[in-house]
Amino acid sequence: MEGKHHLRGVLSTIGAVMLGLMMLVGMDTPANAATEGKIEMVHSYTRPDGFTAVVKNTGGSTTGVLVDIEMYDSAGQKVYQRVYNKVYLRAGSSFEYQLGNPYYLKPGNYYYSVGIFGVDWNGLQRWYHSVQTYTKPEKNQQQPATAVLSVTTTIANGTVTAGQANALTATVHSANASSKVLIDLEVFNNAGQKVAQKFVDNVTINANGSYTVDMTTPTTLTPGQYRFSVGLFNPGWAGMIKWHNDGGTFQVQ
């Protein structure tokens, strides 16, 4: 009996030492690992004057990071950079971080890369290489007008009961030129998981015109809050044009 008590005491001591070592070297205990935040770039797109990265916390707890956006020429030389330090995002939340093209760019081809680091450059967490490209034309080269697109959304009911569908609408407007796009409607639950999607490809939107897409939510949605988002892409998913993250929310009871 005395030997068993002694063995339990030794095992308890070993367990305490191992836990202390885990804390010392920065390893997560199971409780911490379950709530650790995870910051990722979930979307990116170019604008006529620059680049936008949509960064989201897809993990559990609020997490702080540094978001680094860099621009390179075709030779791989960095020509511009913008840094957002001490970025804190709650679980499930996202934000758009932008880099404007510098005025001194020479005609040619460029690409954008995005890095996510710990606060104050404390270790690289993720690197997204050449996520979008940009071409600056020669001064005498005439370019077709780029359509300026905007999105408006409506949600029929702010609250629906479980088993009841909701009607969502997205209208895309073109301010100055005709454009051909893919319109993507998506619904996310409160944990940031996509639960429904509808898209329409090869849609032509005339200059100063608009196009509307309707979507009915599934009747299988469980009680909770849901977010409506809309993405505009080049036809065939060939690059994002714009991401309208906050199209509104609704509740299922």
N, C-alpha and C positions, 0 to 999 in steps of 0.2 A: 504493500500500500504506500509506504514511504517513497519507493522508487517511482510509482506512478505520479505522485505529487511533484516529485523532483523533475520528471520528464515534462509535465505540463508547464512547470515554471520555466524550463529551458526554452520550450517552443514559444511561450508567450514573449520571452525576452528577444528571441530571434525575430518574431513578427514585428515587435516594436522597433528593432534596429533597422529592418528592411523598410518600414514605413518612413523612418527618419531619413534613410538614404534616398528614397524616392523624392521626398520633399526637398532635400539638399540639392539634388541634381535637376530639379524642376520637372520631374515626371508627374503626370496627373494621377491622382487617386481616382478610383472608379466614380465617385460622386462628382469630382470636378470635371472628369472627361465627359460626363453626360450633359453638362451645361456649357461647355466651351464654345465660344463664338467662332464662326468660320466666315471670313470675309472673302468674297469672290467677285470677279467681274462677270456679270450675267449677260450684258449686251454692250455693243458699241456701234457708233455710226459716225459718218462724216457730215459736215455741213459745208456750205460754200466758203466759210471763213475759218474752219477748224474741225476739231474732233471732240466727241463726247464719249465717255465711258460710264456705264451704269454699274455701280458697285453695290453689292447687297450682303447683308449678314444672314447667311443661310444656316447658322448654327443656333446655339442656345442663348448665351449671355451677351450683354453689351460688351463689345470688343473695340479696342483702339488700334489704329493702324496708320501707316503713311502710304498715300497713294501717289505714285510717280508716273507721270505721262511724258513720254519722250518721242521726238520726231527725228527721223533719220533720212539721209539722202540715199540715192541708189547705190552709192559706194559703201554704205554702212556707217557713214560718219554722222554723229549726232549733231543736229543743227538747232535744236530748241528743246526746252524742257520746262515742265511746270510741276511743282510739288505741293501736295496737300498733306500737312503733318497733323498729327493728333486728331484723326478722324474717328469719331465714336458713333457706332451704329447699333441701335437696339436690334434684338432678334427679329428677323423677318422684314426689317426696314431696308430701304435702298435710297441711293442719292446719285445725282448726275455730276460728274466732274469733267471740266472742259479744258481744252488747250486751244488757244487761238493761233492761227498760222501767222508767223512773224512777217513783217512788211518786207524784209530784206531777202526773202527767198528768191533764188534764181529759177528760171524755167527748167523744168525737169520732173522726175518722178521721186516721190517720197513715201515713207510709211510710218505708221505710229505703233509704238509698243507701250505696254502698261506693266508696271511692277507694283506689287503690294508687299510692304515691309512692316516690321514692327515699328512702333512709335520711335522717332528720332533715328531712323535707319537701323533699328535693332533687329537685323536678320531678315533675309529674303523669305517670304512666305509663298508667293506665286509670281510667275513672270509670263506675260502674254506677248509673244513676239509677232510683230507685223500683223496686227489684227485688222487694220484698215489701210488703204492707200490713197494717195492724193497726187494729182498731176497739175503742175502749174504751167500753163501754156505760154508760148512765145507772145510777146506783146502785140505783134501784128496778126496773130491767129485769132480769128473770130470764133467765139464759142456760142452754141445755142443757149438760150435762156434756161436757167435751172428753175424748175418749178418749186415754189415756196408752198409747202403743204402744211396744213394744220388739221387737228382732229377734235371733234366735239362728241361727247357721249351722253347717253341717257339711260337710266335704269327705271323700269316701269314701277317697281315697288321697292321701297326701302326695307320692308320686312315681309317675308313670306313664311308660311308654315311648312314644316317638314312634309315632303311629298308633293309640294306645289312648285311648278316651274315659274321662273321669272323671265321677263323679256328685256334684253339688252340691245342697244343700238349704237353704232359708231358711224359718224359721217365725216368723210375726208374732203377737205376743201383745197382747191388749188388757186393761189392768189394771182398768178401772172402767166403761167405757161402750161401747156398740156403735159401729162405725165402718164406712164403706164406702171402700175404697182401691184404688189401683192398685199392685201389687207388681212391682218391676223388678229382675231379676237380671242382673248384668253381670260380664264377665271382662276383665281388662286385662293386657297383657304388661308386661315390666319397663321399657319405655319410656313407659308410661302410655297406650298406645293400646288402645282397646276392640276385642276380637277375638271376642266372643260376647255375646249378649243374649237374654233371654226375659222377657216380662212378661205379667201376668194382670190384666185390668181389671175394675172393678166387683165387687170381692171384699167380701163382708160378713163382718166379724169381730164376733161377739157379745161382750157384756160378760163379762170373765173367761174369754174363749175364745181360740182360736188358729186359724191357717190356715197350711198348709204348701205350698210350691211347690218342685218338683224340676226340676233342669236337668242335661242331659248335655252335656259339652263336645265341641267338634268333634274329629274324629280327625286333622285337618290341622294342629293346633298344632305349631309348630316347637320344638326343644329350648330350654329357658329356664325362668324363674320367672314364675308368673302369680298375680294377685291377684283375689279374689272380693269383690264389693261388692253391696249391696242398697239400693235406694231405695224409699221409700214416698211416693206422690203422691195427690192428690185424683183422683177418676175422670176419665178423659179427659185426663190430664197437666195438669190445671188447678191447678198449684202444688205444690211439694214440701212434704211433711210432715216427713220425716226421711231422712237419708242415712247408712247404715251403711257407712263406707268400708272398714273392715278386717274382712272376713268370713273372713279366712284366706288362706294362699297354698299353692300346690302346684308341683311341679317336673315338667317334661317332659324326659326324657333320650333 
